[in-house]
Amino acid sequence: MHAFYGGQDARRYRQLRDALRKNPFAIGGDSVKISPMSNKKFAAYPRLNPFGIGKKISAADLIDQAFLAYNGGRVREAAKLLTEKMLPNDGFIGVSLTGALTPAGLGKSCLIPLMKAGFVDWIVSTGANLYHDLHYGLDMELYAGSPFLNDVELHRDGVIRIYDVLFDYHVLLDTDAFVREVISGPEFQRPMGTDEFHYLLGRYVAERGKKLRLSDSSVLATAYECGIPVFTSSPGDSSIGMNVAAMSLRDSKLMFDVNRDVNQTAAIVYEAKSTGHTSSVFILGGGSPKNFMLQTEPQIQEVMGIQEKGHDYFLQCTDARPDTGGLSGATPAEAVSWGKVDPDTLPDCVVAYVDSTIALPLLTAYCLSRVKPRRPKRLFERRDELLEKVKAKYLKIGTVTKIKTSRKIAKRSSGIGVNKTLDRDR
């Protein structure tokens, strides 16, 4: 083994690396050393004393050794949170996707390896990410271009641009045709949740991939193979939804059951918490998928009246600011006030203000090198069972009128419909 860091020999490096993995307070390969004079001032803080970066350092070791402060430090905390708190003990992990991640190839490079390793249990995504995922699943060609091209000329030449990703206009037309042909099938002629829709669609993508001799090319196909439920919070807001809408004009009976989606996602979280597992959210970007994933806890507590404390762990990679009031930038501390995050685990929550296209590859490499693969939970295959479980609990203790909670809240101004004798167990 060669020395990775300057004059340090390989044996010393291995010792420091192993010590670092065992002790999160060993920063930069140096354990905490507190002088008597600074003991009171800095006893709770690790020393910053990194080595120089060498030629053969792995991505995971780079995070441990060199991501020490500012948002680099937050990425390191994110990596530690994932591997030491979220993934252990078979915790449930939901991933939300916003931003054009799949066109940039992050579906193939990052999401699919995480899914196959059992590190992703359920997903909430924009429809656009799933639509562009189909391009890869159907072996269509996308190209690395430039954000500084002339868009008038691109339009004239039939080229689509997503910042610096380029592809032919026929990629859209061919993908649209694939979606329309698939959803013309008899199994699609009924209302269904978006998780079931994506599962069925993923099966067709997987079958097409086999004919094209592709492997691990589509998030939807991998979700089908691994039994991972994939939801879309705004099913009409994408090219997939546009094609479903167009087919309704041809008397297609396919409709998205958004009520089922709301209750089904809550059922997944309730299953995690009621069986003694942790429920974690890994948020890439923000937007509607972020809220849809987080609102599962208010759905359980505030609406269904089931006593709960919120998600256990919250990890977000975002470029959104909190001071604009938008949900994308809302912090985990703010989420505590809504019941979305357990206040007892708030110190473990991490927000890294880093572009997902930078953070996700690093975190993927870290997780795959630090944690052994987990057995997939295959939650999609248990969807009816999980929904019936939370439904039974809700029908047992929930009410139509205002619920009683353990939180101290002000009375609403109107008393209409409120029965003051209501009991939580009714």
Secondary structure by P-SEA (a helix, b strand, c coil): cccccccccaaaaaaaaaaaaaccccccccccccccccccccccccccccccccccccaaaaaacccccaaaaaaaaaaaaacccccccbbbbbbbbcccccccccccccaaaaaaacccccccccaaaaaaaaaaaabbbbbbccccccaaaaaaacccccccbbbcaaaaaaaaaaaaaaaccccccccccaaaaaaaaaaaaaaaaaaaccccccaaaaaaaabbbbbbccccccaaaaaaaaaaaaccccccaaaaaaaaaaaaaaaaaaacbbbbbbcccccaaaaaaaacccccccccccccccccbbbbbccccccccccccccaaaaaaaccccccccccbbbbcccaaaaaaaaaaaaaaccccccccccccaaaaaaaaaaaaaaacccccccccccccccccccccccccccccc
